[in-house]
């Protein structure tokens, strides 16, 4: 199993980023997919989940209305569109198949002026 996250970087407050995660090594379309994040000195937290069949989504309260998770099963890829970014969104962002212990290397997002 492999996840390759990309799209992170440095952005000013109020800006936007789109993260991508290309997955391999398992049947992507059968799994709900999630994005987590981990800020320095804090525990990893669940940011968003998109379910496999219905495509329904769930978000942490801290990102509702600002972040959008989506997926493309044909490309084995899950995305996280992040708008109106705040300094407290600074973290390493990871994707995973929900309920598993499979992790990629993550992508750093830094929100700072």
PABA-588497 format. One line per 5 residues: number of its first residue (from 0); for each residue x negated, y negated, z negated of N, C-alpha, C. Coordinates in steps of 0.2 Angstrom, whole numbers, plus 5000, padded with zeros to 4 digits. Layout:
N
NUM) X/Y/Z/X/Y/Z/X/Y/Z ~ ...
***
This chain:
113
0) 4996/5006/5000/5000/5000/5000/4996/4994/5000 ~ 4997/4989/5004/4994/4983/5005/4998/4977/5006 ~ 4997/4971/5002/5000/4965/5003/4995/4960/5005 ~ 4996/4956/5010/4991/4951/5012/4995/4944/5012 ~ 4994/4940/5006/4998/4934/5005/4994/4928/5009
5) 4997/4923/5011/4994/4918/5014/4998/4912/5014 ~ 4995/4906/5016/4999/4900/5016/4998/4895/5010 ~ 4995/4897/5005/4994/4893/4999/4989/4887/5001 ~ 4988/4882/4996/4984/4877/4997/4985/4871/4993 ~ 4982/4865/4994/4983/4860/4990/4988/4855/4993
10) 4993/4853/4989/4998/4849/4992/5000/4843/4986 ~ 5002/4838/4989/5004/4832/4984/5011/4834/4981 ~ 5012/4831/4975/5019/4832/4973/5024/4829/4978 ~ 5030/4833/4978/5035/4832/4983/5034/4835/4990 ~ 5028/4838/4991/5027/4841/4997/5030/4848/4998
15) 5028/4851/5003/5031/4858/5005/5025/4863/5007 ~ 5026/4869/5006/5022/4874/5008/5026/4880/5010 ~ 5024/4884/5015/5027/4891/5016/5022/4896/5015 ~ 5024/4901/5011/5020/4907/5009/5022/4912/5014 ~ 5017/4917/5016/5019/4923/5019/5016/4929/5016
20) 5019/4934/5017/5016/4940/5014/5018/4946/5019 ~ 5012/4949/5022/5013/4954/5026/5012/4961/5022 ~ 5016/4965/5022/5016/4972/5019/5014/4978/5023 ~ 5011/4983/5021/5010/4989/5024/5009/4995/5019 ~ 5010/5001/5022/5009/5007/5018/5015/5009/5015
25) 5021/5006/5016/5027/5009/5013/5033/5007/5018 ~ 5039/5009/5017/5044/5008/5021/5047/5001/5018 ~ 5045/4996/5021/5047/4989/5019/5054/4988/5019 ~ 5058/4990/5024/5065/4988/5024/5069/4991/5018 ~ 5066/4996/5015/5070/5000/5010/5069/4997/5003
30) 5065/4992/5002/5063/4989/4996/5065/4981/4995 ~ 5068/4980/4989/5069/4973/4988/5062/4970/4987 ~ 5061/4964/4989/5054/4961/4989/5054/4954/4984 ~ 5049/4953/4981/5049/4948/4976/5042/4944/4977 ~ 5043/4937/4974/5037/4933/4973/5037/4932/4966
35) 5031/4933/4963/5029/4931/4957/5023/4925/4957 ~ 5022/4922/4951/5017/4917/4951/5014/4918/4944 ~ 5007/4916/4943/5004/4916/4937/5000/4910/4937 ~ 5001/4905/4932/4997/4899/4931/4992/4901/4925 ~ 4987/4897/4925/4981/4898/4921/4984/4898/4913
40) 4982/4904/4910/4984/4904/4903/4991/4906/4902 ~ 4995/4908/4907/5002/4910/4906/5003/4917/4909 ~ 5008/4920/4907/5010/4926/4910/5013/4926/4917 ~ 5012/4931/4920/5015/4931/4927/5023/4931/4927 ~ 5026/4927/4931/5033/4926/4930/5036/4927/4937
45) 5042/4930/4937/5046/4931/4943/5049/4925/4946 ~ 5048/4924/4952/5050/4917/4955/5056/4919/4959 ~ 5056/4924/4964/5062/4925/4968/5062/4932/4970 ~ 5068/4935/4972/5069/4941/4974/5074/4941/4980 ~ 5072/4945/4985/5077/4946/4991/5078/4954/4991
50) 5085/4956/4992/5086/4963/4992/5086/4966/4999 ~ 5085/4972/4999/5083/4975/5005/5089/4976/5010 ~ 5095/4978/5008/5100/4979/5013/5105/4973/5014 ~ 5107/4970/5008/5112/4964/5008/5108/4958/5010 ~ 5102/4957/5008/5098/4951/5009/5100/4946/5004
55) 5104/4948/4999/5105/4943/4994/5099/4941/4990 ~ 5099/4935/4987/5093/4932/4984/5094/4930/4977 ~ 5089/4930/4973/5089/4928/4966/5083/4923/4964 ~ 5084/4918/4960/5079/4914/4959/5078/4912/4952 ~ 5072/4911/4950/5071/4908/4943/5074/4901/4943
60) 5077/4899/4937/5080/4893/4936/5075/4887/4938 ~ 5069/4888/4937/5064/4883/4938/5063/4881/4945 ~ 5065/4885/4950/5064/4884/4957/5070/4884/4961 ~ 5076/4885/4958/5082/4885/4961/5084/4878/4965 ~ 5086/4879/4971/5087/4873/4975/5081/4870/4978
65) 5075/4872/4976/5069/4870/4979/5065/4875/4984 ~ 5066/4882/4981/5062/4887/4985/5067/4892/4988 ~ 5065/4894/4994/5069/4899/4998/5065/4905/5000 ~ 5068/4911/4998/5064/4917/5000/5068/4920/5006 ~ 5064/4923/5010/5067/4926/5016/5063/4932/5018
70) 5065/4936/5023/5061/4942/5025/5063/4943/5032 ~ 5058/4946/5036/5058/4949/5042/5056/4956/5042 ~ 5061/4961/5042/5060/4968/5042/5056/4970/5048 ~ 5057/4967/5054/5053/4969/5060/5046/4968/5059 ~ 5044/4963/5055/5037/4961/5054/5034/4963/5048
75) 5038/4966/5044/5036/4969/5037/5033/4963/5033 ~ 5037/4957/5033/5034/4951/5030/5040/4948/5026 ~ 5038/4945/5021/5042/4941/5016/5039/4934/5016 ~ 5044/4929/5015/5042/4922/5015/5044/4919/5009 ~ 5041/4913/5007/5043/4909/5002/5042/4902/5004
80) 5048/4898/5006/5048/4891/5008/5048/4887/5001 ~ 5043/4883/5000/5043/4879/4994/5044/4872/4996 ~ 5049/4868/4993/5050/4861/4995/5050/4858/4988 ~ 5049/4851/4988/5049/4847/4982/5045/4849/4977 ~ 5039/4851/4979/5034/4854/4974/5032/4850/4969
85) 5031/4853/4963/5029/4849/4957/5022/4852/4954 ~ 5019/4848/4950/5013/4850/4947/5013/4856/4943 ~ 5019/4857/4940/5020/4864/4936/5021/4870/4941 ~ 5022/4869/4947/5022/4875/4952/5015/4877/4953 ~ 5010/4874/4951/5003/4876/4952/5002/4883/4949
90) 5000/4888/4953/4999/4895/4951/4996/4899/4957 ~ 4994/4905/4955/4993/4910/4960/4999/4913/4962 ~ 5001/4914/4968/5008/4917/4970/5006/4924/4973 ~ 5010/4929/4971/5009/4936/4973/5016/4938/4975 ~ 5016/4943/4980/5022/4946/4982/5021/4953/4980
95) 5027/4957/4980/5027/4964/4978/5034/4967/4980 ~ 5034/4973/4980/5040/4977/4981/5043/4977/4974 ~ 5049/4975/4973/5052/4974/4966/5052/4981/4963 ~ 5050/4981/4957/5050/4987/4953/5044/4992/4953 ~ 5040/4990/4957/5033/4993/4958/5028/4990/4954
100) 5022/4993/4955/5016/4990/4952/5011/4989/4957 ~ 5013/4987/4963/5009/4986/4969/5008/4978/4970 ~ 5002/4976/4970/5000/4969/4970/4995/4968/4976 ~ 4995/4962/4979/4990/4959/4983/4985/4955/4979 ~ 4981/4951/4983/4976/4947/4980/4979/4940/4978
105) 4985/4938/4980/4988/4932/4979/4985/4926/4983 ~ 4989/4921/4983/4987/4915/4986/4988/4909/4981 ~ 4983/4905/4981/4983/4899/4976/4987/4893/4979 ~ 4991/4891/4975/4995/4885/4976/4993/4879/4971 ~ 4991/4874/4973/4989/4868/4969/4993/4862/4971
110) 4997/4859/4966/5001/4853/4967/4998/4848/4963 ~ 4995/4843/4967/4991/4838/4963/4990/4832/4968 ~ 4991/4826/4965/4989/4820/4968/4982/4818/4968
***
